[in-house]
Amino acid sequence: MIDFVAALVFGVGLALLTVALLKRGRERQDDILRYLAMPFSEEDIDPNEVVERVGLLTPSVTAFDEALSKLDFVDKLSHRLEKSRMPLKPGEFVLASLSAAVTFGLWMGLLTDQWLAGLITFLLTPILFWVHLGMRVSRRQRAFEEQLPSVLGLIASSLRSGHTLQRSISMMVEESSPPVSEEFERVMAEIRLGLPLIDALDRMAERLDYRDFEWIVHAIRIQQQTGGKLADLLFTLAEYMRAREEVRREVRVLTAEGRLSAVVLGALPFVLALYLQFTNPDYIGELFQGSGWLLVFGGGLFMGLGLFIIMQMVKAVDL
C-alpha cells in the first residue's frame, strides 16, 4: 500500500511538472507579444524581466537543450514547434513528453498490475506527443490554406483602393482571424524592426513550408522588380488557389473512409487488449508466456506496416 501511494504521489508530481511546462510556454508567448506591442516610450515591462521569467526548471531545460543540440533531430523539432505555434523550446517539449511518459506508464502499470503494459505506455506516450504535434501543424496549415485565397482578395482590393502593400497587409491583419492573422502579424513586427517587406515574406514562406505561398512571394518579388498591377496578379492567384482548395477538399472526402479505417484498425488491438486485461487478465496473460512475445512483436510489426501502407494509399494528392 505504501509503494502504491508513493508511486501515485510521484506520478502526480510528474503530471504537474508537465502542466507547468505547458503553462509557462503560454505565459512566455503572452509576455513577449505584450512587450513587442508596446510603444518605444513605454517602460512598464523590462525586457530583462521577461527573459528571467520565461525560464522554468532552467537547469533541466538547458541540459536537455544542450543534449538535443548535438542531434539533427533538434532542428526538425524546433521547426515543428515553430510551425505549430506551440510556445515551447525543444528541451521543454522533450522534458514534458518524458515526464508524461513516466507518469502514464507508472499509472498504467499500477492499474493493470503488468509491467509490460506500463512499459508499452511509457514508449507510446512520446510518440503520441510527436503525433499530436504533427496533427497540430497539419490542422494549422489546412486552416491557413483555406483562409489564404480570401486574404489575397482582401489585399488585392485594398491595393486597388490606392493603399500600399504594407498598409494593405496591416489592414488585412486587423480583419482576419488566426492562423493567417498571426503569421502576417509576425511579418509586420519584423518590418517594424527594420526588415524589408519582401524579406519578411520570404521568412514567412520558409517558416510555413507551404508551396503556394512561396509562389505568391516569388510573384510579388518579380512584380516589384518589373512593375505591373499587383492587385490583378493577386486576384488571379486567389482564384487559382480557391479552385485547388475545392479539389483538395473533394480528395479528402473521397479518402475519409480509408483514413477512418486506418484509425479503427490501429486502435482496435490496443483497446481489446486493455479490455481483456481488466475483464480476464489470466486469458490475455497467456499471450505473454514463452514464444507469445514473438507473436506480439511480429503482430505489432506487421500491423504498423499495414497502417503505413493504408495511410500511403489514402494520402491526399499533392495538387
C-alpha atoms as a printed R data frame, in Angstrom:
    type eleno elety resid chain resno       x       y       z
1   ATOM     1    CA   MET     A     1   0.000   0.000   0.000
2   ATOM     2    CA   ILE     A     2   2.858   2.357   0.829
3   ATOM     3    CA   ASP     A     3   4.506   1.605  -2.526
4   ATOM     4    CA   PHE     A     4   1.254   2.365  -4.325
5   ATOM     5    CA   VAL     A     5   0.830   5.718  -2.549
6   ATOM     6    CA   ALA     A     6   4.469   6.648  -3.192
7   ATOM     7    CA   ALA     A     7   4.145   5.808  -6.889
8   ATOM     8    CA   LEU     A     8   0.888   7.737  -7.108
9   ATOM     9    CA   VAL     A     9   2.435  10.818  -5.497
10  ATOM    10    CA   PHE     A    10   5.420  10.582  -7.828
11  ATOM    11    CA   GLY     A    11   3.132  10.319 -10.846
12  ATOM    12    CA   VAL     A    12   1.056  13.301  -9.755
13  ATOM    13    CA   GLY     A    13   4.245  15.314  -9.345
14  ATOM    14    CA   LEU     A    14   5.374  14.490 -12.871
15  ATOM    15    CA   ALA     A    15   1.931  15.343 -14.227
16  ATOM    16    CA   LEU     A    16   2.036  18.723 -12.504
17  ATOM    17    CA   LEU     A    17   5.514  19.267 -13.981
18  ATOM    18    CA   THR     A    18   4.172  18.638 -17.476
19  ATOM    19    CA   VAL     A    19   1.267  21.027 -16.971
20  ATOM    20    CA   ALA     A    20   3.615  23.664 -15.545
21  ATOM    21    CA   LEU     A    21   5.900  23.436 -18.589
22  ATOM    22    CA   LEU     A    22   2.988  23.904 -20.979
23  ATOM    23    CA   LYS     A    23   1.586  26.783 -18.926
24  ATOM    24    CA   ARG     A    24   4.989  28.521 -18.751
25  ATOM    25    CA   GLY     A    25   5.331  28.294 -22.513
26  ATOM    26    CA   ARG     A    26   1.997  30.051 -22.960
27  ATOM    27    CA   GLU     A    27   2.961  32.758 -20.453
28  ATOM    28    CA   ARG     A    28   6.236  33.293 -22.284
29  ATOM    29    CA   GLN     A    29   4.412  33.873 -25.551
30  ATOM    30    CA   ASP     A    30   1.955  36.293 -23.958
31  ATOM    31    CA   ASP     A    31   4.773  38.272 -22.296
32  ATOM    32    CA   ILE     A    32   6.778  38.613 -25.488
33  ATOM    33    CA   LEU     A    33   3.761  39.597 -27.584
34  ATOM    34    CA   ARG     A    34   2.724  42.163 -24.996
35  ATOM    35    CA   TYR     A    35   6.235  43.596 -24.906
36  ATOM    36    CA   LEU     A    36   6.521  43.831 -28.707
37  ATOM    37    CA   ALA     A    37   3.135  45.548 -28.955
38  ATOM    38    CA   MET     A    38   4.203  48.407 -26.644
39  ATOM    39    CA   PRO     A    39   5.341  51.790 -27.990
40  ATOM    40    CA   PHE     A    40   9.027  52.514 -27.712
41  ATOM    41    CA   SER     A    41   8.377  55.060 -24.960
42  ATOM    42    CA   GLU     A    42   6.718  52.550 -22.641
43  ATOM    43    CA   GLU     A    43   8.793  51.184 -19.781
44  ATOM    44    CA   ASP     A    44   6.180  49.163 -17.915
45  ATOM    45    CA   ILE     A    45   7.894  45.879 -18.802
46  ATOM    46    CA   ASP     A    46  11.606  45.366 -18.526
47  ATOM    47    CA   PRO     A    47  12.899  43.021 -21.268
48  ATOM    48    CA   ASN     A    48  15.361  41.519 -18.797
49  ATOM    49    CA   GLU     A    49  12.439  40.715 -16.515
50  ATOM    50    CA   VAL     A    50  10.667  38.944 -19.375
51  ATOM    51    CA   VAL     A    51  13.760  36.877 -20.124
52  ATOM    52    CA   GLU     A    52  14.146  35.934 -16.453
53  ATOM    53    CA   ARG     A    53  10.508  34.953 -16.110
54  ATOM    54    CA   VAL     A    54  10.437  32.643 -19.117
55  ATOM    55    CA   GLY     A    55  12.694  30.063 -17.506
56  ATOM    56    CA   LEU     A    56  11.088  27.161 -15.628
57  ATOM    57    CA   LEU     A    57  13.399  24.473 -14.302
58  ATOM    58    CA   THR     A    58  16.152  26.279 -16.189
59  ATOM    59    CA   PRO     A    59  18.966  23.815 -15.388
60  ATOM    60    CA   SER     A    60  16.938  20.824 -16.597
61  ATOM    61    CA   VAL     A    61  15.711  22.562 -19.731
62  ATOM    62    CA   THR     A    62  19.207  23.838 -20.500
63  ATOM    63    CA   ALA     A    63  20.620  20.345 -20.096
64  ATOM    64    CA   PHE     A    64  18.043  18.916 -22.471
65  ATOM    65    CA   ASP     A    65  18.692  21.693 -24.993
66  ATOM    66    CA   GLU     A    66  22.437  21.032 -24.875
67  ATOM    67    CA   ALA     A    67  21.919  17.292 -25.294
68  ATOM    68    CA   LEU     A    68  19.496  17.761 -28.177
69  ATOM    69    CA   SER     A    69  21.733  20.326 -29.897
70  ATOM    70    CA   LYS     A    70  24.144  17.510 -30.720
71  ATOM    71    CA   LEU     A    71  21.456  15.707 -32.691
72  ATOM    72    CA   ASP     A    72  19.946  16.553 -36.070
73  ATOM    73    CA   PHE     A    73  16.558  15.844 -34.523
74  ATOM    74    CA   VAL     A    74  16.527  19.163 -32.667
75  ATOM    75    CA   ASP     A    75  16.315  21.194 -35.886
76  ATOM    76    CA   LYS     A    76  13.277  19.263 -37.065
77  ATOM    77    CA   LEU     A    77  11.642  19.503 -33.644
78  ATOM    78    CA   SER     A    78  12.315  23.235 -33.393
79  ATOM    79    CA   HIS     A    79  10.874  23.766 -36.871
80  ATOM    80    CA   ARG     A    80   7.737  21.809 -35.981
81  ATOM    81    CA   LEU     A    81   7.253  23.706 -32.744
82  ATOM    82    CA   GLU     A    82   7.527  26.975 -34.648
83  ATOM    83    CA   LYS     A    83   5.064  25.859 -37.342
84  ATOM    84    CA   SER     A    84   2.562  24.702 -34.734
85  ATOM    85    CA   ARG     A    85   2.903  27.948 -32.738
86  ATOM    86    CA   MET     A    86   3.466  25.878 -29.609
87  ATOM    87    CA   PRO     A    87   5.382  28.218 -27.278
88  ATOM    88    CA   LEU     A    88   7.903  25.648 -26.041
89  ATOM    89    CA   LYS     A    89  11.611  25.141 -26.530
90  ATOM    90    CA   PRO     A    90  12.788  21.723 -27.812
91  ATOM    91    CA   GLY     A    91  14.187  20.919 -24.364
92  ATOM    92    CA   GLU     A    92  10.893  21.815 -22.692
93  ATOM    93    CA   PHE     A    93   8.924  19.695 -25.159
94  ATOM    94    CA   VAL     A    94  11.180  16.668 -24.589
95  ATOM    95    CA   LEU     A    95  11.091  17.155 -20.824
96  ATOM    96    CA   ALA     A    96   7.290  17.414 -20.841
97  ATOM    97    CA   SER     A    97   6.889  14.313 -23.031
98  ATOM    98    CA   LEU     A    98   9.257  12.251 -20.869
99  ATOM    99    CA   SER     A    99   7.503  13.393 -17.683
100 ATOM   100    CA   ALA     A   100   4.145  12.412 -19.154
101 ATOM   101    CA   ALA     A   101   5.588   9.084 -20.326
102 ATOM   102    CA   VAL     A   102   6.828   8.204 -16.841
103 ATOM   103    CA   THR     A   103   3.529   9.336 -15.281
104 ATOM   104    CA   PHE     A   104   1.213   7.432 -17.624
105 ATOM   105    CA   GLY     A   105   3.499   4.383 -17.719
106 ATOM   106    CA   LEU     A   106   3.530   4.253 -13.935
107 ATOM   107    CA   TRP     A   107  -0.223   4.635 -13.669
108 ATOM   108    CA   MET     A   108  -0.897   2.003 -16.337
109 ATOM   109    CA   GLY     A   109   1.449  -0.446 -14.655
110 ATOM   110    CA   LEU     A   110  -0.286   0.065 -11.311
111 ATOM   111    CA   LEU     A   111  -3.786  -0.175 -12.767
112 ATOM   112    CA   THR     A   112  -3.157  -3.361 -14.768
113 ATOM   113    CA   ASP     A   113  -0.554  -4.884 -12.411
114 ATOM   114    CA   GLN     A   114   1.501  -5.662 -15.523
115 ATOM   115    CA   TRP     A   115   4.931  -4.124 -16.011
116 ATOM   116    CA   LEU     A   116   4.634  -4.752 -19.758
117 ATOM   117    CA   ALA     A   117   1.566  -2.511 -20.001
118 ATOM   118    CA   GLY     A   118   3.450   0.228 -18.173
119 ATOM   119    CA   LEU     A   119   6.476  -0.179 -20.462
120 ATOM   120    CA   ILE     A   120   4.352  -0.028 -23.613
121 ATOM   121    CA   THR     A   121   2.574   3.076 -22.319
122 ATOM   122    CA   PHE     A   122   5.931   4.655 -21.468
123 ATOM   123    CA   LEU     A   123   7.191   4.043 -25.015
124 ATOM   124    CA   LEU     A   124   3.983   5.143 -26.738
125 ATOM   125    CA   THR     A   125   3.499   8.423 -24.849
126 ATOM   126    CA   PRO     A   126   6.403  10.336 -26.506
127 ATOM   127    CA   ILE     A   127   5.213   9.027 -29.862
128 ATOM   128    CA   LEU     A   128   1.726  10.359 -29.123
129 ATOM   129    CA   PHE     A   129   3.252  13.731 -28.217
130 ATOM   130    CA   TRP     A   130   5.050  13.790 -31.576
131 ATOM   131    CA   VAL     A   131   1.889  12.725 -33.422
132 ATOM   132    CA   HIS     A   132  -0.107  15.414 -31.627
133 ATOM   133    CA   LEU     A   133   2.472  17.997 -32.667
134 ATOM   134    CA   GLY     A   134   2.226  16.833 -36.263
135 ATOM   135    CA   MET     A   135  -1.579  16.959 -36.157
136 ATOM   136    CA   ARG     A   136  -1.399  20.474 -34.733
137 ATOM   137    CA   VAL     A   137   0.893  21.520 -37.602
138 ATOM   138    CA   SER     A   138  -1.365  19.897 -40.207
139 ATOM   139    CA   ARG     A   139  -4.522  21.431 -38.728
140 ATOM   140    CA   ARG     A   140  -2.941  24.860 -38.667
141 ATOM   141    CA   GLN     A   141  -1.642  24.528 -42.224
142 ATOM   142    CA   ARG     A   142  -5.049  23.399 -43.517
143 ATOM   143    CA   ALA     A   143  -6.674  26.396 -41.845
144 ATOM   144    CA   PHE     A   144  -4.064  28.667 -43.438
145 ATOM   145    CA   GLU     A   145  -4.684  27.118 -46.860
146 ATOM   146    CA   GLU     A   146  -8.431  27.662 -46.533
147 ATOM   147    CA   GLN     A   147  -8.039  31.303 -45.484
148 ATOM   148    CA   LEU     A   148  -5.310  32.335 -47.923
149 ATOM   149    CA   PRO     A   149  -7.476  32.874 -51.058
150 ATOM   150    CA   SER     A   150  -9.823  35.215 -49.168
151 ATOM   151    CA   VAL     A   151  -6.834  37.013 -47.648
152 ATOM   152    CA   LEU     A   152  -5.322  37.592 -51.078
153 ATOM   153    CA   GLY     A   153  -8.663  39.010 -52.205
154 ATOM   154    CA   LEU     A   154  -8.668  41.437 -49.282
155 ATOM   155    CA   ILE     A   155  -5.116  42.579 -50.013
156 ATOM   156    CA   ALA     A   156  -5.852  42.975 -53.724
157 ATOM   157    CA   SER     A   157  -8.999  45.017 -53.012
158 ATOM   158    CA   SER     A   158  -7.031  47.260 -50.688
159 ATOM   159    CA   LEU     A   159  -4.343  47.737 -53.350
160 ATOM   160    CA   ARG     A   160  -6.992  48.773 -55.874
161 ATOM   161    CA   SER     A   161  -8.205  51.361 -53.379
162 ATOM   162    CA   GLY     A   162  -4.801  53.010 -53.509
163 ATOM   163    CA   HIS     A   163  -3.100  51.633 -50.398
164 ATOM   164    CA   THR     A   164   0.459  50.359 -50.371
165 ATOM   165    CA   LEU     A   165   1.207  46.675 -49.998
166 ATOM   166    CA   GLN     A   166   2.445  47.113 -46.437
167 ATOM   167    CA   ARG     A   167  -0.656  49.072 -45.450
168 ATOM   168    CA   SER     A   168  -2.882  46.508 -47.177
169 ATOM   169    CA   ILE     A   169  -1.303  43.679 -45.187
170 ATOM   170    CA   SER     A   170  -1.689  45.684 -41.962
171 ATOM   171    CA   MET     A   171  -5.397  46.243 -42.662
172 ATOM   172    CA   MET     A   172  -5.860  42.567 -43.525
173 ATOM   173    CA   VAL     A   173  -4.316  41.526 -40.184
174 ATOM   174    CA   GLU     A   174  -6.899  43.620 -38.337
175 ATOM   175    CA   GLU     A   175  -9.800  41.991 -40.211
176 ATOM   176    CA   SER     A   176  -8.629  38.376 -40.420
177 ATOM   177    CA   SER     A   177  -8.580  35.561 -37.889
178 ATOM   178    CA   PRO     A   178  -5.833  33.115 -36.871
179 ATOM   179    CA   PRO     A   179  -3.732  31.493 -38.162
180 ATOM   180    CA   VAL     A   180  -3.395  33.921 -41.086
181 ATOM   181    CA   SER     A   181  -3.565  36.995 -38.879
182 ATOM   182    CA   GLU     A   182  -0.894  35.590 -36.530
183 ATOM   183    CA   GLU     A   183   1.552  34.846 -39.322
184 ATOM   184    CA   PHE     A   184   1.122  38.189 -41.080
185 ATOM   185    CA   GLU     A   185   1.246  39.986 -37.724
186 ATOM   186    CA   ARG     A   186   4.682  38.481 -37.254
187 ATOM   187    CA   VAL     A   187   5.618  39.779 -40.712
188 ATOM   188    CA   MET     A   188   4.527  43.286 -39.699
189 ATOM   189    CA   ALA     A   189   6.530  43.019 -36.465
190 ATOM   190    CA   GLU     A   190   9.656  42.106 -38.445
191 ATOM   191    CA   ILE     A   191   9.052  45.058 -40.771
192 ATOM   192    CA   ARG     A   192   8.801  47.402 -37.784
193 ATOM   193    CA   LEU     A   193  12.154  46.057 -36.619
194 ATOM   194    CA   GLY     A   194  13.729  47.085 -39.928
195 ATOM   195    CA   LEU     A   195  13.426  44.009 -42.164
196 ATOM   196    CA   PRO     A   196  12.342  44.715 -45.776
197 ATOM   197    CA   LEU     A   197   8.826  43.588 -46.651
198 ATOM   198    CA   ILE     A   198   9.812  41.010 -49.257
199 ATOM   199    CA   ASP     A   199  12.437  39.510 -46.920
200 ATOM   200    CA   ALA     A   200   9.843  39.238 -44.135
201 ATOM   201    CA   LEU     A   201   7.506  37.445 -46.547
202 ATOM   202    CA   ASP     A   202  10.368  35.141 -47.549
203 ATOM   203    CA   ARG     A   203  10.934  34.260 -43.893
204 ATOM   204    CA   MET     A   204   7.228  33.558 -43.523
205 ATOM   205    CA   ALA     A   205   7.243  31.248 -46.577
206 ATOM   206    CA   GLU     A   206  10.262  29.394 -45.201
207 ATOM   207    CA   ARG     A   207   8.606  29.108 -41.797
208 ATOM   208    CA   LEU     A   208   5.333  27.765 -43.186
209 ATOM   209    CA   ASP     A   209   6.924  25.480 -45.792
210 ATOM   210    CA   TYR     A   210   3.836  25.990 -47.984
211 ATOM   211    CA   ARG     A   211   4.474  25.854 -51.727
212 ATOM   212    CA   ASP     A   212   1.522  28.021 -52.788
213 ATOM   213    CA   PHE     A   213   2.633  30.851 -50.550
214 ATOM   214    CA   GLU     A   214   6.162  30.566 -51.927
215 ATOM   215    CA   TRP     A   215   4.669  31.181 -55.392
216 ATOM   216    CA   ILE     A   216   2.937  34.288 -54.055
217 ATOM   217    CA   VAL     A   217   6.184  35.655 -52.619
218 ATOM   218    CA   HIS     A   218   8.001  34.994 -55.895
219 ATOM   219    CA   ALA     A   219   5.219  36.751 -57.807
220 ATOM   220    CA   ILE     A   220   5.411  39.793 -55.509
221 ATOM   221    CA   ARG     A   221   9.197  39.901 -55.844
222 ATOM   222    CA   ILE     A   222   9.002  39.772 -59.660
223 ATOM   223    CA   GLN     A   223   6.299  42.442 -59.705
224 ATOM   224    CA   GLN     A   224   8.427  44.764 -57.580
225 ATOM   225    CA   GLN     A   225  11.336  44.310 -59.989
226 ATOM   226    CA   THR     A   226   9.458  44.564 -63.291
227 ATOM   227    CA   GLY     A   227   6.358  46.587 -62.366
228 ATOM   228    CA   GLY     A   228   2.737  45.872 -63.215
229 ATOM   229    CA   LYS     A   229  -0.605  45.650 -61.463
230 ATOM   230    CA   LEU     A   230  -0.093  43.630 -58.311
231 ATOM   231    CA   ALA     A   231  -3.821  43.676 -57.476
232 ATOM   232    CA   ASP     A   232  -4.752  41.842 -60.696
233 ATOM   233    CA   LEU     A   233  -1.986  39.322 -60.085
234 ATOM   234    CA   LEU     A   234  -3.199  38.604 -56.558
235 ATOM   235    CA   PHE     A   235  -6.794  38.226 -57.751
236 ATOM   236    CA   THR     A   236  -5.644  35.672 -60.336
237 ATOM   237    CA   LEU     A   237  -3.637  33.733 -57.747
238 ATOM   238    CA   ALA     A   238  -6.586  33.787 -55.352
239 ATOM   239    CA   GLU     A   239  -8.926  32.283 -57.942
240 ATOM   240    CA   TYR     A   240  -6.365  29.626 -58.853
241 ATOM   241    CA   MET     A   241  -5.789  28.677 -55.208
242 ATOM   242    CA   ARG     A   242  -9.528  28.647 -54.499
243 ATOM   243    CA   ALA     A   243 -10.028  26.108 -57.302
244 ATOM   244    CA   ARG     A   244  -7.167  23.974 -55.953
245 ATOM   245    CA   GLU     A   245  -8.701  24.065 -52.484
246 ATOM   246    CA   GLU     A   246 -12.039  22.788 -53.823
247 ATOM   247    CA   VAL     A   247 -10.316  19.838 -55.492
248 ATOM   248    CA   ARG     A   248  -8.295  19.178 -52.340
249 ATOM   249    CA   ARG     A   249 -11.496  19.029 -50.276
250 ATOM   250    CA   GLU     A   250 -13.033  16.555 -52.724
251 ATOM   251    CA   VAL     A   251  -9.964  14.342 -52.387
252 ATOM   252    CA   ARG     A   252 -10.212  14.428 -48.592
253 ATOM   253    CA   VAL     A   253 -13.876  13.439 -48.751
254 ATOM   254    CA   LEU     A   254 -13.123  10.521 -51.065
255 ATOM   255    CA   THR     A   255 -10.307   9.248 -48.807
256 ATOM   256    CA   ALA     A   256 -12.126   9.796 -45.498
257 ATOM   257    CA   GLU     A   257 -13.263   6.166 -45.318
258 ATOM   258    CA   GLY     A   258  -9.717   4.882 -45.753
259 ATOM   259    CA   ARG     A   259  -8.345   7.186 -43.058
260 ATOM   260    CA   LEU     A   260 -11.108   6.182 -40.642
261 ATOM   261    CA   SER     A   261 -10.393   2.513 -41.347
262 ATOM   262    CA   ALA     A   262  -6.726   3.041 -40.511
263 ATOM   263    CA   VAL     A   263  -7.644   4.690 -37.191
264 ATOM   264    CA   VAL     A   264 -10.102   1.938 -36.228
265 ATOM   265    CA   LEU     A   265  -7.798  -0.916 -37.222
266 ATOM   266    CA   GLY     A   266  -4.868   0.704 -35.440
267 ATOM   267    CA   ALA     A   267  -6.727   1.332 -32.186
268 ATOM   268    CA   LEU     A   268  -8.709  -1.927 -32.066
269 ATOM   269    CA   PRO     A   269  -5.887  -4.260 -30.841
270 ATOM   270    CA   PHE     A   270  -4.877  -1.894 -28.033
271 ATOM   271    CA   VAL     A   271  -8.458  -1.271 -26.906
272 ATOM   272    CA   LEU     A   272  -9.242  -5.002 -26.972
273 ATOM   273    CA   ALA     A   273  -6.057  -5.874 -25.070
274 ATOM   274    CA   LEU     A   274  -6.832  -3.268 -22.409
275 ATOM   275    CA   TYR     A   275 -10.417  -4.544 -22.098
276 ATOM   276    CA   LEU     A   276  -9.259  -8.152 -21.672
277 ATOM   277    CA   GLN     A   277  -6.653  -7.068 -19.133
278 ATOM   278    CA   PHE     A   278  -9.375  -5.658 -16.895
279 ATOM   279    CA   THR     A   279 -12.044  -8.323 -17.520
280 ATOM   280    CA   ASN     A   280  -9.983 -11.518 -17.889
281 ATOM   281    CA   PRO     A   281  -6.268 -10.938 -17.149
282 ATOM   282    CA   ASP     A   282  -5.472 -14.676 -16.982
283 ATOM   283    CA   TYR     A   283  -6.720 -15.153 -20.544
284 ATOM   284    CA   ILE     A   284  -4.567 -12.467 -22.132
285 ATOM   285    CA   GLY     A   285  -1.683 -13.241 -19.785
286 ATOM   286    CA   GLU     A   286  -1.066 -16.493 -21.685
287 ATOM   287    CA   LEU     A   287  -0.126 -14.394 -24.709
288 ATOM   288    CA   PHE     A   288   2.990 -13.132 -22.953
289 ATOM   289    CA   GLN     A   289   4.297 -16.542 -21.960
290 ATOM   290    CA   GLY     A   290   7.074 -18.325 -23.847
291 ATOM   291    CA   SER     A   291   7.007 -17.676 -27.593
292 ATOM   292    CA   GLY     A   292   3.996 -15.386 -27.192
293 ATOM   293    CA   TRP     A   293   6.394 -12.462 -27.068
294 ATOM   294    CA   LEU     A   294   7.475 -13.199 -30.631
295 ATOM   295    CA   LEU     A   295   3.861 -13.272 -31.764
296 ATOM   296    CA   VAL     A   296   3.178  -9.919 -30.096
297 ATOM   297    CA   PHE     A   297   6.276  -8.362 -31.653
298 ATOM   298    CA   GLY     A   298   5.557  -9.811 -35.082
299 ATOM   299    CA   GLY     A   299   1.907  -8.792 -34.929
300 ATOM   300    CA   GLY     A   300   2.804  -5.249 -33.926
301 ATOM   301    CA   LEU     A   301   5.418  -5.016 -36.698
302 ATOM   302    CA   PHE     A   302   3.066  -6.182 -39.434
303 ATOM   303    CA   MET     A   303   0.233  -4.063 -38.075
304 ATOM   304    CA   GLY     A   304   2.438  -0.975 -38.255
305 ATOM   305    CA   LEU     A   305   3.463  -1.870 -41.804
306 ATOM   306    CA   GLY     A   306  -0.168  -2.343 -42.812
307 ATOM   307    CA   LEU     A   307  -1.201   1.001 -41.312
308 ATOM   308    CA   PHE     A   308   1.681   2.702 -43.138
309 ATOM   309    CA   ILE     A   309   0.523   1.200 -46.455
310 ATOM   310    CA   ILE     A   310  -3.088   2.268 -45.803
311 ATOM   311    CA   MET     A   311  -2.057   5.843 -44.999
312 ATOM   312    CA   GLN     A   312   0.057   5.981 -48.135
313 ATOM   313    CA   MET     A   313  -2.893   4.748 -50.210
314 ATOM   314    CA   VAL     A   314  -5.267   7.373 -48.857
315 ATOM   315    CA   LYS     A   315  -2.760  10.220 -48.717
316 ATOM   316    CA   ALA     A   316  -4.163  13.379 -50.254
317 ATOM   317    CA   VAL     A   317  -2.919  14.114 -53.750
318 ATOM   318    CA   ASP     A   318  -0.374  16.921 -53.867
319 ATOM   319    CA   LEU     A   319  -2.036  19.204 -56.382
